[in-house]
Amino acid sequence: MTKPRIASGPRTFMRLPWVDDPLTAEGHIDVAVIGVPTDSAVSYRSGARFGPEAIRAASILLRDHNPATGVDVTQALSMVDAGDAPVVPGYHELTLERLEAFLTPLYEQGIVPLLLGGDHSLVMAEMRAMARTLGPVSVVHFDAHGDVLDDYYGVKHFHGTMFRRGVEEGVVDPHHSVQVGMRGSVHPDDVDSGRKLGYDVIGWPELAETPPREFGRRVRERVGDRPVMVSFDIDFIDPAYAPGTGTPEVGGPTSYQTLQYLRALGPLNYRSLDIVEVAPPYDHADITSHAASVVAFELLGQVALRSPTLSAAETKRSTP
């Protein structure tokens, strides 16, 4: 267990202790928070490379205890902030190679990375590194877009292609994965492609009519106890509540609705988390950064449900 640091120092996520290398740090680590400051593969508005520092800055407002779930994440999990991963601005595929090499030892050691993006293309490295250790992984993907295009501007690796590439490379098991929240002015093929690849695609119109408990059951039935990665694109949330993102899509869930769906996930076999596409240059009054920090906090609460240090009473009270 690691309590947030109260004294002054580097501005870390949730004021957690900063470590230079979680692989050599003293004591057991459950979760390592890692920034991935890259936006070399965006299609519209850049700026997500500044997302990690903005999310960290907003996160200092977070407390330990979540009264909605009854979970104190710092009691249940040993967490550190491990700084930023190596990236190469302007060289997207080289960034993916370096990020994959950086993440692989963490999965091998059983550490759950919480990645703060950065544009969504970074998950290609995340999925590859996970699969090296765990085999094809299940994905729970929150997003306004399916990111299953075959190419973008003729390029195969972009922030709208990863979840097709992951299936093609065999690093994702789509038949035990879920995509959630798709909407907007896209061609029907863009959504149908996800279903054809094998994903269970729950568009926002369907999700809006689905109670959170029912959604949680559907995800758990689909994923089972397989190693799972939760990938959260901040544009899942309506831009009225999260304007600071590269490709905003009007007509999505509120921040409150979002939290209800996250809390409904329950104790899956979480092995990796990411929150991506936060672009502070378009973030009025830090609304998006605060939303992203709370999304991270809620996901950590779900990871905590699997922790052996969480009491049976807490687990029962917190599980949907």
N, C-alpha and C positions, 0 to 999 in steps of 0.2 A: 504494500500500500504506500502511496506517495501523496502527501499533502501538498497543495499548491504553496509556493513560496510567497511569503507576505512581504519580505524585505525588498528593497529596490534592486534592480538588476536588468538584464536583457528582457525585452518585452516578449515573453514566450506565450504560447497558447495557454489560457486559463492560469497563467502565472506558474506553470509547472516548472520543475527543475530542468535546466538545460544540460544536455550531455553532448559531447563532441562525437562520440561513437557509441551507439546503444549496444553494439556487439561486444564491447570490452568494458562496459559500465559495470559498476559493482552492484550486485543484487539482481533479483529477477525483474524483468520488464514485461508487462502485458501489452502495452500500447506505446508506440512511438509516433509522435506528431511530426510530420515532415512537410515542408513547403516545396512546391514544384513550380517555380516562377517562370513559366514558359507560355507564350501565346503565338508561336510561329506557324500555327496551323489553323488560324481562324479565318472565317469567310466574310465577316462583316466588320464589327467593331473590335479593335484590339484593346489591350489594357489589362487582360487577365494575369499577365506576369506580375502585376502588383497585388493580386488577390491574397497571397499568403500573408503578407505583412498587414493588410487591412483586416483580415479575419482574426489574426492574432491580437491586433489592437482592440477590436471590438470584444474579444473574448475575456478581457480582464473584468468585465461586468458579470461574468458567469459565477455562480456559487457552486458549492459542492453537491448540495442536496436538491433533488427534483421532487417537489411535493406532489406532482401529478402521478408519478410512478412509485414514489417511496424509495427511490434508489439514491444512494450517495456514491457517485462514481469514484471518488478518491479513496473511499474505504474498500470498495470492491476490486479496484484495479490499480496496479502499479504503472504509472504513466510518466513519460518524459517528453520534452520537446527536443528533437534531434536536429533542429535547424533546417536548412534547405538542401535538397538533392542537387547533384551536378546537372546543369543544363548548358546548351550551346545556342545562344540566341541566333536565329536565322537558319539553323541547321537542324531541322525537325527530326530526321531519321537518326542522326548522330545523338541527339538528345534522348531518343527512345533507347538506343543502345546503352548509353551511360546510366539511364534511370533503371533499366532492367538489371544491369550489373550491380547497381547500388541496392536494389530491393531484394534480390534473390537471397542473400544471406539472412535477411530479416525473417523471411518466410521459413527458411531452413531452421532457424532458431525458435520458431513459434511465436515471434513477435507480430502483433497486428499493427500494420501501418495505418495511420490516419493521414491521408494525403490532402493537402490544401493546395488547390490549383489557382491559377494555371488553367489553360484550355483543356477541353475534354479529350483531346488526342493522347494525353499522357496515359490514359488507361490501357493503351495497347501494350506499353511496357509493363504495367501493373499485371495485366492478364498473363503475359508471357512469363513473367517472373514467378507468379503463383503456380502456373501449370508446370514449371520446372520441378517444383517440390511436391505439389499436391495432385497433379494430373488435371484434366479438364475441369474447370470450375463452374459453379452456378453463379449467375449474376442477377441481382435485383437492381434494375436500372430505372431511376426516377429522372424524367426528362420531358420537355415539350416536343422533342424530336427523337426519332428512332435511331439515328446515326448508323443506318444500315445501307447507305448508298454504295454503289460499286466504285464510284470515283467522284472527285470534286475538282472541277477545272482540269480534268484529265489526270489527276494525281490520286494514287491509291491510298496514301496515308494522309488523312486530313481529319478535322474534328467532326466530320459527319460520316465516317466510314468504319470506325473501329469495331462496331459490333457485328459487322459482316466479316471483316478481316479475322476477328477472333474465332468465328465459326469455321471459316475456310482454313485457318491454321491449326484447328483442333485444340485450341487452348480454352475454348468455352463450350459447355454442354448446353445448347439452347433448349433442349427438351426438358431441362430442369431449371430454366431461367425465366424471369418475368421482366417485361418492359412496361413502364407505368407513366401515364400522363400525356401521351402524344396528342397533339392538336395543331391548329393553325392552317394556313393556306398552303398545304402541300398536296402533291398529286397522290391519289389513292395508292399507287404502286409503292410510294415511299413507306406507307404503313403496312401494306400487304406483304412487302418484302420481308419484314420481320417475322410475320406468321409463316411465310414460306420457308424461312430459315429454321423454324422450329420454336421460336420464342412464343410464350404466352403474352400477347400484347393487350394491355388494358388501356385504351385511350381515355382521355380525360372525361369526355361525355359519359362513358360507362362508369368510370371511377366515381364521378360526381353523384351517381345514383346508388353507389355501393357503400353500405355502412362500413366504418373502419374495421370492426371485428370480423366481418365477412371477408374483407380484403385480406386481413392478416391470416385467416384460415386458408384462403386460396394460395397465398404465397408459401405458407408452411407446407401445404400438401404438395405443392409443385417442387419445392427445394428439398424437403426432407432434412436429413442431417448431413448433407453434402457440404464440403467447404464452399462458403459463399462470399462473394464480394458485393458490397453495396456501393453503387456509383450514383452520386446525386449531383445532377446538373442544376444549378441555382435557377435556371430559367423554367424549371418545373413549376415554380411559384409565379403567380401572375405578376407582371411588371409593376402593378400598382403597389405591391409589397416588396418587390425585389427588382428595382429598375436598373441596377448596375450590372448589366450583363451584355454580352456581345450580340446575341440574337434573341431579343425579347419576343415573347408570344402572348398577346393579349387574350384574356378569357380563361385563365387558369385558376388554381386553388388559392385561397388566402393562406397566409402564414399559419393561422390557427388550424385550418383544415390539414395543412401539411404535417403539423406536429401530431395530429390524431392518427394519420396514416403511418407515420414512423413508429409511434408508440404501439401500434397494432401488430408490428412485425413479429415480436416475441423472440424467444431465445433460440435463434438460428445458430449455425456453426460459423460464426463470423470470423473471417481470416484477413479481410482487407476492407478499408473504407476510403472513399474519396468524396470531397465536395469541390466542384469545379466551376469554371466560367464566371467567377466573381470579378468584375471589372470596375475597380474603384473610380476611374475617371467619370463614370456615368452614375455614380452612387450618391444620390442626394441625401445629405444628413446621415450618411453611413447606414442607411436602411438595409441595404443588401448585405453588407458585412455583418451586421448584427443578426440578420436572418440566418446567414451561413454559420455563424458561431453557435447559434442555438440548434441548428440542424446537427452540427457535429456533436454537441452536448447530448442531444436525444439519441443519436446513434451509439455514443459511448454508453449510455444507459442501457441500451439493448445488449451490447456486448457484455455489460456487467451482469446481466441475467444468467450468463453461462459461468460466471465466476464461482469457484468453490468457496470463496470467502463471504458470499452473499447468503444470508440465512434463509432457511426454508420458508419462513414466514414472509420475508421480503419478496422472495421469488414468487410465491403464490399471489401476493397482493399486486405485483407488478405485471404478471403475465395476463394477456388478453384472454 
